[in-house]
Amino acid sequence: MSVHESTLESIQQALGHRFTDTALLRQALTHRSAVSSRQGRRAPRGAVRPAETASNERLEFIGDRVLGLIMAEWLLEQFPNEPEGALGPRHASLVSRNALAPIAESIGVEHALRIAEHEEQANIRGLANIQADAMEALLGALYLDGGLDPARRFVREKWQDLLVSQITPPKDPKTALQEFVLARGSALPDYETLSMDGPSHAPRFTVAVFAMGETGEGVAGSKRQAESEAATVLLRRLNRSRKGAKDKK
């Protein structure tokens, strides 16, 4: 599936940057399934693949580092008196898949991705990990085409609300759930993998977590992330139940 020029234009407007090398932008929006389906055979070992026919994995690699650097310098500015132990959880939360995927969705990445037809049938386009990876690749493309400035401008615009909402350093959902149930004298949460399906390069895990007589489920591209999402769902459910019980008194 090719990326239409109107789609490229829309993504550039959302990024706030007009690419000198549009091949980088196309590459950032190319899932590896689209590359393998076009080639039909492996390239010779050591061959250099043109950006127009390469997947977004290498750009994802550098984009992850670009986001990490931009977020680290921003956190140092925003929280000049916080120790590293508090900055670390903030940073981890802001560069996580949970932060990246909604931002990718907000700028239309899901509809701009080039994905092989057989993967379209597997419905991987809307998976959070696919969109988050593409968002990292776009940040890598921004950096390579224009340097840190356009990448920094985009990140500070799109991540502003997330950063401001962190009044205190966040805890990861599994830790927060564990502390919640232990504080109420309950047993530790119990996690169970319900299923794993999807292609090998884009698996989908479904995990359930049980605690205090309630259940939460999460679906993600890794078991760890699915557990985290399940913990988030259950923690919200337990907090609502607790609030409802208080309201009845």
C-alpha positions, 0 to 999 in steps of 0.5 A: 500500500502506497502513501498518497501525497495528500497523506504525506502533506497531512503528516508534515503539517501535523509534525510542523516540518516540511521534509527536504528528503521525503524518502525519510518520511515515507520510510518512517511510515513503512511497516516491515511487512510492506517491505518483505511483501514487495521484495519477494526475496531477500536482498544480498547480505550487506546490500544497502537498501534505499530509504524508499524501500526500507522499513521504519525499524532503523528510524525507530531505533534512532527516534527512541534515542531522540525522544529520550534525549529531548524528554530528559533535557525538558524534565531537567528544566521543569523539575530543577530540584528533583533527584534522579530517582524521581525524574526516572519514573517521569521519563519512563512514563513519558517515553512509553508506548502508552504516551506514544500511541495516542499521539501517533493516533492524534496525527493520523499515523494509523491511516498513513502507514504502509502495511502489507495486505495480509497484515491488514487482514490481521488488523495490526494497523490499529495496535498500540505498539505498531503506532508507537513504533511508527511515532518513534520512527517519525521522530527519527526522520524529523531529526535526520532531516532537520536536526533536533529543533523540529523534533524538540518543537513537536515533542514539547507541543504534543507532550505538554499536557502529559508532562504538566499532568505529572504533579508527582512522579508516576508509578508504573501500574503494576506497582501501584496496583500491588501497593493498593491491594497490600494497603488493604490487607489483600493478597498480591495480584495474580496475572494470567496470560489468556492468549497470544496471537498475531504474526511473530513480528507483531504478536498480541498478548491478552492478559488478565489480573485478579485481585480483591475479587475483581478482574482486569484485562489488557491487550498489547504487543508484549506480555509486559505491556499487556500486564501493565494495561490489565493492572491499569484497568483493574486499579481503575475498577477498584478505585471506582468500587471504593468510591461507590462504597463511600458514596453509599455511606 
